[in-house]
Amino acid sequence: MNQAQKTLLDLLRCALRGERCEKQEKQDWNAVLDEANNQTVTALAAAALPASLSDEERKPWKNAQYIQVDFYTRYMFAQDDLCRLFAENGIPMVILKGSAAGIYYARPSLRAMGDIDLIVPRELFSQAKKLMISTGYKLMRDDNGRHIEFEKNRLEYELHHTYSHRNEDIESYVIEGMQERVTGEVDGHRVPMLPKLANGIVLLDHLRHHLREGVGLRQLIDWMMYVERELDDAFWTDTFCAAARREHMETLAKAAARVCQRYLGLPDTIRWCADISDETCDFLLENVMNSGNFGKKNTSGVRVESTAASIRGMGLFHYLQRGGEIHWAALKKYPQLKPCAWLYQLFRYGRLFLDQKYRKDFRSNFNNGKKKYRMLKELDILSRDSSED
């Protein structure tokens, strides 16, 4: 890690504990700001800026914080309107991630929010879609196999009928959790959400899913805050461990929690993650710091690294075939072309190699992908991909 990354971790550790950091001499605060922006944690980190910082140094951080709090306010009231609309029309729903993750933060308004994710029972999905369209939500993208996307008043919404991604099937927890949904409260806003086991599985799965393309500190901190509030040794031993192991996420749960203990201030009183090695923690943190939120840093490099890791886990043909099935739009109209999907994907990569910069960086990024593969394998994340037909 470089000095800016270390300083950002110090800021976040202090912010999460409600403290201020000491000013470090000869620190490039613009570099720290860039790191925070890439990780989408600027507003949170700004809460712990050293008191001795000049107004000029402090200004961009505070501006980001004001923008974040303003967005959060609009976001939560818009979510209130949506929840009320569904309740009035007898459609049960729960919020996924977003405010259902922010509920664990001491200051939820400082957690960067994206779109509003909600899920309804599959049999009510069509009704929910029609309801949103009829009340001014603009359909932006139709069903991708999991959800459809809407926009209203500069906010984005994802209406799900299915949560799980391919090869990461945790749907049983979501379905059962919807039947046992609870109502949380975030800054005075009521949030219909999954009960604590299912909500934790969703947050952990979100972390797992984005490790391939690049997971950021925001997802890591979401997991930390859930662990601190809900996942004590007793709940881990009695309930959560078995569920995480069943879904091949036990090692990831432990490693992510242990990273948070070492670098972000998660209390050492949580002992269920103590057996994870420092090497595994460092490997995971390096991936987080070098990727940024959803792979925001070095996007093309992260894509090559993820490709290399997946090929090693699945085999070249299976990887190409699955990629072709996902990306080849013509398959929806002509499903008989499915056996040729691998060939389509091969040509996609051929077009990329026409880019000189892509070719130049490919070897180093591919080698980094080998390292990522070892990390994913150690975290037991490749097991589902490797077992796919």
C-alpha positions in Angstrom: 0.0 0.0 0.0 1.1 3.5 -0.7 1.0 6.4 1.9 -2.3 7.8 0.6 -4.0 4.4 1.0 -2.7 4.0 4.5 -3.9 7.5 5.4 -7.4 6.7 4.0 -7.6 3.6 6.1 -6.6 5.6 9.2 -9.4 8.2 8.3 -12.0 5.5 8.0 -11.0 3.7 11.1 -11.3 7.0 13.1 -14.6 7.9 11.4 -16.1 4.6 12.2 -15.1 5.1 15.8 -16.4 8.7 16.0 -12.9 10.1 16.3 -10.6 12.5 14.5 -7.3 11.6 12.9 -4.0 13.2 13.8 -2.5 15.2 10.9 0.4 13.5 9.2 3.3 15.6 8.0 4.1 15.7 4.3 0.9 14.1 3.4 -0.5 14.7 -0.2 -4.2 15.2 0.7 -5.2 15.4 -2.9 -3.9 11.9 -3.4 -5.9 10.7 -0.4 -8.9 12.4 -1.8 -8.5 10.6 -5.1 -8.3 7.3 -3.2 -11.4 8.1 -1.3 -13.3 9.0 -4.4 -12.3 5.8 -6.1 -13.5 3.8 -3.2 -16.7 5.9 -2.9 -16.1 6.6 0.8 -15.2 10.3 0.7 -18.1 11.6 2.8 -17.4 9.0 5.5 -13.7 9.7 5.6 -14.3 13.4 5.7 -15.9 13.0 9.2 -12.4 12.2 10.6 -10.3 14.8 8.9 -7.6 16.3 11.2 -8.7 19.5 12.9 -5.4 21.1 11.8 -6.1 20.8 8.1 -6.4 24.2 6.3 -9.7 25.4 4.9 -8.3 24.9 1.4 -7.4 21.3 2.1 -10.7 20.6 3.8 -13.0 22.2 1.2 -13.3 19.4 -1.4 -13.9 16.8 1.3 -16.7 18.9 2.9 -18.2 19.6 -0.5 -18.4 15.9 -1.2 -20.0 15.4 2.2 -22.6 18.0 1.6 -23.5 16.5 -1.8 -23.7 13.0 -0.3 -26.0 14.1 2.6 -28.3 16.0 0.1 -28.5 12.9 -2.1 -29.1 10.7 0.9 -32.0 12.9 2.0 -33.7 12.7 -1.5 -33.0 9.0 -1.6 -34.6 8.2 1.7 -37.8 10.3 1.0 -38.1 8.7 -2.5 -37.8 5.3 -0.9 -40.5 6.2 1.6 -42.8 7.1 -1.3 -42.1 3.8 -3.0 -42.7 1.7 0.2 -45.9 3.6 0.8 -47.1 2.9 -2.8 -46.4 -0.8 -2.5 -48.1 -1.1 0.9 -51.2 0.8 -0.3 -51.5 -1.7 -3.2 -50.9 -4.8 -1.1 -47.6 -5.8 -2.7 -45.1 -7.0 -0.1 -41.5 -5.9 -0.7 -38.1 -5.6 1.0 -35.2 -3.3 0.4 -31.9 -4.9 -0.6 -28.5 -3.4 0.4 -28.7 0.4 0.4 -30.5 1.6 3.5 -30.7 -2.1 4.6 -26.9 -1.9 4.9 -26.9 1.8 6.1 -29.0 0.8 9.1 -25.9 -0.6 10.8 -23.9 2.7 10.5 -23.8 5.3 13.3 -24.3 8.0 10.6 -26.2 6.3 7.7 -26.2 9.6 5.7 -22.4 9.2 5.2 -22.7 5.8 3.5 -22.7 6.4 -0.3 -26.0 5.2 -1.8 -26.5 4.1 -5.4 -29.8 2.9 -6.8 -32.8 1.7 -4.7 -32.9 -2.1 -4.9 -36.2 -3.8 -4.0 -37.5 -7.3 -4.4 -41.1 -8.6 -4.5 -42.5 -12.2 -4.7 -42.1 -13.5 -8.2 -45.8 -14.0 -8.7 -46.4 -10.3 -8.0 -43.6 -9.0 -10.2 -45.8 -8.2 -13.2 -48.2 -6.3 -11.0 -45.4 -4.4 -9.3 -44.0 -3.4 -12.7 -47.3 -2.1 -14.0 -47.8 -0.2 -10.7 -44.5 1.6 -11.0 -45.0 2.5 -14.7 -48.5 3.8 -14.0 -47.2 6.1 -11.2 -44.5 7.9 -13.1 -41.5 5.6 -12.9 -39.8 5.4 -16.3 -38.8 2.0 -17.5 -35.1 2.2 -18.5 -34.2 -1.4 -19.0 -36.4 -4.5 -19.2 -35.9 -7.9 -17.5 -32.3 -9.1 -17.5 -33.2 -12.4 -15.8 -33.1 -10.8 -12.3 -34.6 -7.3 -12.4 -35.8 -4.4 -14.4 -34.6 -0.8 -14.1 -36.6 2.4 -13.6 -35.8 6.1 -13.2 -37.7 8.9 -11.5 -36.6 12.3 -10.4 -32.9 11.5 -11.1 -33.0 8.4 -8.9 -32.5 4.9 -10.2 -34.5 1.8 -9.1 -34.0 -1.9 -9.6 -37.2 -4.0 -9.2 -36.1 -7.6 -8.6 -38.0 -10.9 -9.0 -34.8 -12.8 -8.4 -31.8 -11.7 -6.3 -29.1 -14.3 -7.0 -26.5 -14.1 -9.7 -25.7 -17.2 -11.8 -23.7 -19.8 -9.8 -24.3 -17.8 -6.6 -27.7 -19.1 -5.6 -28.8 -17.8 -2.2 -32.4 -17.4 -3.3 -33.8 -19.6 -0.6 -32.6 -17.2 2.1 -34.2 -14.2 0.3 -37.5 -16.0 -0.3 -37.7 -17.2 3.3 -36.5 -13.8 4.5 -39.3 -12.0 2.6 -41.8 -14.1 4.4 -40.3 -13.1 7.7 -39.4 -9.5 6.8 -38.9 -7.0 9.5 -39.1 -3.2 9.6 -36.0 -1.3 10.5 -35.6 2.4 11.1 -32.9 4.6 9.6 -32.9 8.3 10.6 -36.6 8.2 11.2 -37.4 6.4 7.9 -39.1 2.9 8.1 -37.3 0.3 6.0 -38.9 -3.1 5.1 -35.9 -5.5 5.1 -34.8 -9.0 5.5 -34.2 -10.5 8.9 -30.7 -10.5 10.2 -29.5 -13.9 8.8 -30.8 -13.3 5.3 -29.7 -9.7 5.3 -26.2 -10.7 6.3 -26.0 -13.4 3.6 -27.0 -10.8 1.0 -24.3 -8.4 2.1 -21.7 -11.1 2.2 -22.8 -12.4 -1.2 -22.6 -8.8 -2.6 -19.0 -8.7 -1.4 -18.3 -12.1 -3.0 -19.9 -11.3 -6.3 -17.9 -8.2 -6.9 -14.5 -9.6 -5.9 -14.0 -10.7 -9.5 -14.5 -7.3 -11.1 -13.2 -5.3 -8.1 -14.7 -4.9 -4.7 -14.2 -1.7 -2.8 -14.0 -0.4 0.7 -17.7 0.5 0.7 -18.7 -3.2 0.5 -16.0 -4.2 3.0 -17.3 -1.6 5.5 -20.9 -2.7 5.0 -19.8 -6.2 6.1 -17.9 -4.8 9.0 -20.9 -2.8 10.3 -23.2 -5.8 10.0 -20.6 -7.9 11.9 -20.2 -5.4 14.6 -24.0 -4.9 15.1 -25.3 -8.5 14.5 -22.7 -11.2 14.2 -21.3 -11.9 17.6 -19.6 -15.2 18.4 -22.9 -16.8 19.6 -24.8 -16.0 16.4 -21.9 -17.0 14.2 -21.6 -20.4 16.0 -25.3 -21.2 16.4 -26.6 -20.0 13.0 -24.5 -18.0 10.5 -21.5 -20.2 10.2 -23.5 -23.2 8.8 -25.3 -20.9 6.3 -22.0 -19.3 5.1 -20.3 -22.7 4.8 -23.2 -24.1 2.8 -22.9 -21.2 0.3 -19.1 -21.4 0.1 -18.7 -18.1 1.9 -17.3 -19.1 5.3 -13.7 -18.3 4.5 -14.6 -15.0 2.9 -16.7 -14.0 5.9 -13.8 -14.6 8.2 -11.1 -13.0 6.0 -13.2 -9.9 5.4 -13.9 -9.5 9.1 -10.3 -10.1 10.0 -9.2 -7.4 7.6 -11.6 -5.0 9.3 -10.1 -5.9 12.7 -6.6 -5.2 11.5 -7.2 -2.0 9.5 -10.6 -0.5 10.2 -11.2 -0.9 13.9 -13.6 -3.9 14.2 -13.4 -4.9 17.8 -11.1 -7.9 18.6 -13.8 -9.2 20.9 -15.2 -10.9 17.8 -13.2 -14.2 17.9 -14.8 -16.3 15.1 -12.5 -14.8 12.5 -9.2 -15.2 14.5 -7.9 -18.2 12.6 -7.4 -16.4 9.3 -3.8 -15.8 8.4 -2.2 -12.4 7.9 -1.2 -13.4 4.4 -4.8 -14.0 3.4 -5.9 -10.7 4.9 -3.2 -8.8 3.1 -4.1 -10.5 -0.2 -7.7 -9.5 0.2 -6.9 -5.9 1.2 -4.5 -5.5 -1.7 -7.3 -6.5 -4.1 -9.7 -4.0 -2.5 -7.3 -1.1 -2.5 -6.1 -1.7 -6.0 -9.6 -2.2 -7.5 -11.7 0.5 -6.0 -15.5 0.5 -5.9 -16.8 -2.0 -8.5 -13.4 -2.0 -10.2 -13.3 1.8 -10.6 -9.5 1.9 -10.7 -7.8 0.5 -13.8 -11.0 -0.8 -15.3 -9.4 -2.7 -18.3 -6.7 -4.2 -16.1 -9.2 -5.4 -13.5 -11.3 -7.0 -16.4 -8.3 -8.9 -17.6 -7.4 -10.0 -14.1 -10.9 -11.3 -13.6 -10.9 -13.1 -16.9 -7.6 -14.8 -16.1 -9.0 -15.9 -12.7 -12.2 -17.2 -14.1 -10.4 -19.1 -16.9 -8.2 -20.9 -14.4 -11.2 -21.7 -12.3 -13.6 -22.9 -15.1 -11.5 -23.8 -18.0 -11.2 -21.9 -21.3 -14.1 -23.4 -23.2 -16.6 -23.2 -20.3 -15.6 -19.6 -19.7 -16.0 -18.6 -23.3 -19.3 -20.4 -23.6 -20.8 -18.8 -20.5 -19.6 -15.3 -21.6 -21.1 -15.8 -25.0 -24.4 -16.8 -23.5 -24.4 -13.6 -21.3 -23.3 -11.1 -24.0 -24.7 -12.4 -27.3 -27.9 -10.5 -27.7 -29.0 -12.6 -30.7 -29.4 -15.6 -28.5 -32.7 -14.2 -27.1 -34.1 -14.2 -30.6 -32.3 -17.3 -31.9 -31.7 -19.7 -29.0 -30.6 -22.4 -31.5 -27.3 -20.5 -31.8 -26.4 -21.3 -28.2 -23.8 -24.0 -29.1 -21.8 -21.3 -30.9 -21.8 -18.9 -28.0 -18.1 -19.7 -27.2 -17.2 -18.6 -30.7 -18.9 -15.3 -30.4 -17.1 -14.6 -27.1 -13.8 -15.5 -28.8 -14.4 -12.9 -31.4 -15.3 -10.3 -28.7 -11.8 -10.8 -27.2 -10.3 -10.6 -30.7 -11.7 -7.1 -31.2 -10.2 -6.0 -27.9 -6.7 -7.1 -29.0 -6.9 -4.5 -31.8 -6.3 -1.9 -29.1 -2.6 -1.4 -28.8 -2.7 -0.3 -25.1 -4.8 -3.4 -24.3 -2.1 -5.7 -25.9 0.7 -3.8 -24.1 -0.9 -4.2 -20.6 -2.3 -7.7 -21.2 0.6 -9.8 -20.0 1.1 -8.0 -16.6 -2.7 -7.9 -16.0 -3.0 -11.6 -16.9 -0.2 -12.4 -14.4 -2.1 -10.4 -11.8 -5.1 -12.5 -12.7 -3.2 -15.6 -11.6 -2.7 -14.0 -8.2 -6.3 -13.1 -8.0 -7.2 -16.7 -8.9 -5.1 -18.0 -6.0 -6.9 -15.5 -3.7 -10.4 -16.5 -4.9 -9.5 -20.2 -4.6 -8.2 -19.7 -1.1 -11.4 -17.9 -0.2 -13.4 -20.8 -1.7 -15.1 -18.5 -4.1 -14.3 -20.5 -7.3 -16.1 -23.7 -6.1 -19.4 -23.0 -7.8 -17.8 -21.9 -11.1 -15.5 -24.9 -11.2 -18.4 -27.3 -10.7 -20.5 -25.8 -13.5 -21.3 -28.1 -16.4 
